[in-house]
């Protein structure tokens, strides 16, 4: 098992790695296999492109690539842990066209809200306990404050994700802290708190899902290898088990739901993949892994040893290509999967 590197060690190492070299032996201890021509299963197959990202690691070393969204200006914005950026802005060809930097220690969740010229980012910092709203130029618009009485004694607020309703209400998932969901109104007042460790073990991601008619919340419970449906007013509706798959945030793509599976066996095996679920939340494709043989358990799914290292999020474009940023991957830049 590899020794866990420090942030400083990773920043120093990242600066010496080739920014487009693929999966480094630094973390796995084994050379990566040649890239597969295609990955995935059934109607969801892709051609992996490990050379998409063109960030110069010597100028901007990165410890973690966390989450990615496609904004209204056509840029792929990615939250990162780096001494030189909090958000990297890529064009469609993988070139970094801009950066946003507020010297945050652990930028994590990145969510889009609004439309057109009113579109903004919501960024969570899981180390500093901050939830920040930014315009698309990176200027801070406002910041949410969690009342101290909502943080149980001995706990800390370490938010991992946000989602924003049409009326401006904001839901914050405290995945690394209290495992609670904080519901704020459009003026930033905390209206309600629900969930907690009796319901979630790492409520890592959250998204509003209106595909069944009424809006509801999809919330991951990563350590439990499951996700749950909740009403907008904090009532539990259903739980969906994915044994063997440590899933990050839910990403909606038409009638399908996508998850980055950060790992299957352990976080130091670097054995992640992407999961594609149909409208009934059945796993239909596992790019980066073997095909699912049953819906009851995914513990026998095998990592392909070549496509990903700890994928942390999935971003889709209008052509249904996928962009996959990766956590603790030795400067393995976001991987693009071209839809076949």
C-alpha positions in Angstrom: 0.0 0.0 0.0 1.5 3.4 -0.9 2.4 5.8 1.8 0.0 8.8 1.8 1.8 11.8 0.4 1.5 15.3 2.0 0.1 18.2 0.0 3.5 19.8 -0.2 5.0 16.5 -1.5 2.3 16.3 -4.1 2.8 19.9 -5.3 6.5 19.3 -5.6 6.0 16.0 -7.5 3.2 17.4 -9.8 5.6 20.0 -11.0 7.9 17.4 -12.4 5.3 15.2 -14.1 4.4 15.5 -17.7 1.0 17.1 -17.7 -0.4 14.6 -20.3 1.4 11.4 -19.4 -1.7 9.4 -18.3 -1.7 7.3 -15.2 1.6 7.7 -13.3 3.4 4.8 -11.8 4.1 7.2 -8.9 0.8 6.1 -7.3 0.0 2.6 -8.5 3.5 1.2 -8.4 2.8 -0.5 -11.7 3.1 0.9 -15.3 -0.3 1.6 -16.8 -1.6 -0.6 -19.5 -1.9 0.8 -23.0 -5.1 2.9 -23.3 -8.2 1.0 -24.4 -9.7 1.8 -27.8 -13.1 2.0 -26.2 -14.6 1.7 -22.7 -18.1 1.2 -21.4 -20.9 -1.1 -22.2 -24.1 -1.3 -24.3 -25.2 2.1 -25.7 -22.7 3.9 -23.5 -19.3 3.4 -24.9 -16.5 6.0 -25.2 -13.0 6.6 -26.6 -10.7 7.7 -23.8 -8.4 10.7 -24.4 -5.8 11.1 -21.6 -4.1 13.9 -23.6 -7.1 16.2 -23.5 -5.8 18.4 -20.6 -3.0 20.7 -21.5 -2.3 22.3 -18.2 1.4 23.0 -17.6 2.1 21.2 -14.3 5.3 23.1 -13.8 3.5 26.4 -13.7 0.4 25.3 -11.9 0.9 22.1 -9.9 -2.3 20.5 -8.7 -2.9 18.2 -5.7 -6.6 17.3 -6.6 -8.9 18.0 -9.5 -12.3 17.9 -7.8 -15.4 18.9 -9.8 -16.2 20.2 -13.3 -19.1 22.1 -14.9 -19.7 23.4 -18.4 -20.6 27.1 -18.0 -22.6 29.4 -20.1 -19.5 30.8 -21.8 -18.6 27.3 -23.1 -15.7 26.8 -20.6 -15.1 23.7 -18.6 -14.6 25.0 -15.0 -12.8 22.7 -12.6 -12.3 23.2 -8.9 -8.7 22.3 -7.9 -6.4 22.2 -4.9 -3.4 24.2 -5.9 -1.3 27.0 -4.6 -2.0 29.0 -7.7 -5.7 28.4 -8.5 -9.0 27.5 -7.0 -10.8 27.0 -10.3 -9.2 26.2 -13.7 -11.1 27.2 -16.8 -10.5 25.0 -19.8 -11.6 25.4 -23.4 -13.1 22.5 -25.3 -9.6 21.5 -26.5 -8.2 21.2 -23.0 -6.3 24.5 -22.9 -6.4 26.5 -19.7 -7.8 29.9 -20.7 -8.2 31.5 -17.3 -7.9 30.8 -13.5 -9.8 32.0 -10.4 -7.8 32.3 -7.2 -8.9 33.3 -3.8 -6.3 31.3 -1.9 -8.7 28.7 -0.6 -7.2 25.6 1.1 -9.5 22.9 -0.3 -11.9 24.0 -3.1 -14.2 21.0 -3.5 -17.8 21.2 -4.8 -18.5 23.4 -7.9 -22.1 24.0 -9.0 -23.7 26.2 -11.6 -26.8 28.3 -10.9 -28.9 30.7 -12.9 -29.1 31.2 -16.7 -27.5 33.4 -19.3 -25.9 36.5 -18.0 -27.1 35.7 -14.5 -25.3 32.4 -14.3 -23.0 32.0 -11.3 -20.8 29.4 -9.6 -21.2 28.0 -6.1 -18.0 26.8 -4.6 -17.5 24.9 -1.3 -14.3 24.7 0.6 -14.3 21.6 2.8 -11.3 22.6 4.8 -12.2 26.2 5.6 -15.9 25.4 5.9 -17.0 28.0 3.3 -19.8 28.2 0.8 -19.1 31.0 -1.7 -21.1 32.4 -4.6 -19.0 33.7 -7.5 -19.8 35.4 -10.8 -18.3 33.9 -14.0 -15.4 36.2 -13.7 -14.5 34.8 -10.3 -15.7 37.8 -8.2 -17.2 36.9 -4.9 -20.9 37.8 -4.7 -21.8 36.5 -1.3 -21.1 33.8 1.2 -23.4 31.6 3.3 -23.0 31.4 7.0 -24.2 28.4 9.0 -25.6 29.3 12.5 -23.4 27.7 15.2 -26.4 26.1 16.9 -26.8 23.8 13.9 -23.3 22.3 14.3 -23.4 19.5 16.9 -20.8 19.7 19.6 -17.5 18.2 18.6 -18.3 18.5 14.9 -17.1 20.9 12.2 -18.8 22.2 9.1 -17.0 20.8 6.1 -19.3 21.2 3.1 -18.8 19.2 -0.1 -21.6 20.3 -2.4 -24.4 22.6 -3.2 -27.5 22.6 -5.4 -29.7 25.6 -6.1 -33.5 25.7 -6.7 -35.3 27.9 -9.3 -36.5 30.1 -6.5 -32.9 30.7 -5.3 -32.9 28.4 -2.3 -29.6 26.7 -1.7 -29.1 23.2 -0.3 -25.6 22.5 1.1 -24.4 19.0 1.7 -22.0 18.8 4.7 -20.4 15.6 3.5 -17.1 15.7 5.4 -18.6 17.3 8.6 -21.9 16.8 10.2 -23.6 14.7 7.4 -26.4 17.2 7.5 -28.2 19.0 4.6 -28.5 22.8 5.2 -31.4 24.5 3.4 -31.0 28.3 2.9 -33.4 30.7 1.3 -32.5 33.1 -1.5 -31.4 35.7 1.1 -29.0 33.4 2.8 -31.1 32.6 5.9 -30.9 29.0 7.1 -34.4 27.6 6.9 -34.0 24.0 7.8 -31.5 21.3 8.6 -32.1 17.6 7.9 -30.3 14.3 7.5 -27.4 13.6 9.9 -25.3 10.5 10.5 -28.3 8.3 11.1 -29.1 8.8 7.4 -25.8 9.6 5.7 -22.2 8.5 5.8 -20.5 11.1 3.7 -23.3 12.9 1.9 -20.8 13.8 -0.7 -23.0 15.1 -3.5 -26.5 16.6 -3.9 -28.6 17.7 -7.0 -32.1 18.8 -7.6 -33.9 16.2 -9.8 -37.2 17.3 -11.5 -37.4 14.3 -14.0 -40.2 12.6 -12.1 -42.4 15.7 -12.1 -42.1 17.3 -8.7 -38.6 18.5 -7.8 -36.7 16.4 -5.3 -33.2 15.9 -4.1 -30.7 13.1 -5.0 -28.1 12.8 -2.3 -25.2 10.4 -2.2 -24.1 8.5 0.9 -20.7 7.5 -0.4 -19.3 5.5 2.5 -22.6 3.5 2.5 -22.3 2.9 -1.3 -25.8 4.3 -1.9 -27.7 7.3 -2.9 -31.1 8.5 -1.7 -34.1 10.5 -2.8 -35.4 13.2 -0.5 -38.3 15.7 -0.9 -37.4 19.4 -1.0 -38.7 19.8 2.5 -36.4 17.2 4.0 -38.5 14.0 3.9 -36.7 10.7 3.0 -38.3 9.0 -0.1 -36.1 6.1 -1.2 -32.7 4.6 -0.9 -30.8 2.9 -3.8 -27.9 0.6 -2.9 -24.8 0.2 -5.1 -22.7 -2.2 -3.1 -19.0 -2.0 -4.1 -19.3 1.4 -5.8 -18.1 4.5 -3.8 -20.0 7.1 -5.7 -19.4 10.9 -5.7 -22.1 13.4 -6.7 -25.1 12.6 -9.0 -24.9 14.2 -12.4 -28.0 14.4 -14.5 -27.8 13.8 -18.3 -31.3 13.5 -19.9 -33.0 10.5 -18.3 -29.7 9.0 -17.2 -27.8 9.6 -14.0 -24.0 9.5 -13.9 -21.6 9.1 -11.0 -17.8 9.1 -10.7 -16.9 6.0 -8.7 -13.8 7.1 -6.9 -12.9 3.6 -5.9 -14.2 0.1 -5.6 -11.8 -1.8 -3.3 -10.0 1.0 -1.4 -8.9 4.6 -1.8 -5.3 3.5 -2.2 -6.0 1.0 -4.9 -6.9 3.8 -7.4 -9.5 1.5 -8.9 -12.2 4.0 -10.0 -14.6 4.2 -12.9 -17.8 5.9 -14.1 -21.3 4.6 -13.5 -24.1 5.3 -16.0 -27.6 4.6 -14.6 -30.9 4.5 -16.6 -34.2 6.2 -15.7 -34.9 3.4 -13.2 -31.5 3.8 -11.6 -30.2 0.6 -12.9 -26.5 0.5 -13.8 -26.2 0.1 -17.6 -22.5 0.9 -18.2 -19.3 1.1 -16.2 -16.6 2.9 -18.3 -13.3 2.0 -16.8 -14.6 -1.2 -15.3 -16.0 -4.6 -16.3 -19.7 -4.9 -17.2 -22.1 -5.3 -14.3 -23.4 -8.9 -14.0 -26.2 -8.1 -11.5 -27.9 -5.1 -10.0 -27.8 -6.5 -6.5 -24.0 -6.1 -6.0 -21.1 -4.6 -7.9 -18.4 -6.0 -5.7 -17.2 -8.3 -8.5 -16.7 -5.4 -10.9 -13.0 -5.2 -12.0 -11.2 -2.0 -12.7 -9.5 -2.0 -16.1 -6.2 -0.8 -14.8 -5.8 1.9 -17.4 -8.6 4.5 -17.7 -8.9 6.3 -14.4 -7.2 7.0 -11.1 -9.7 8.0 -8.4 -12.3 9.8 -10.6 -14.1 12.4 -8.6 -16.7 13.9 -10.9 -18.3 13.7 -14.3 -19.2 16.6 -16.6 -21.2 16.1 -19.8 -21.3 18.3 -22.9 -24.1 18.7 -25.6 -22.6 15.8 -27.6 -22.7 13.5 -24.5 -18.9 13.4 -24.2 -17.7 13.0 -20.6 -15.0 14.9 -18.8 -13.7 13.3 -15.7 -11.5 15.1 -13.1 -9.6 13.0 -10.7 -8.7 13.2 -7.0 -5.1 12.5 -5.6 -4.0 11.2 -9.0 -0.5 12.6 -9.3 -1.4 15.4 -11.8 -3.4 13.0 -14.0 -5.4 15.7 -15.7 -9.1 15.4 -16.5 -9.8 12.6 -18.9 -12.2 13.1 -21.8 -14.4 10.3 -23.0 -15.7 10.8 -26.5 -19.1 9.2 -26.9 -19.1 6.5 -29.6 
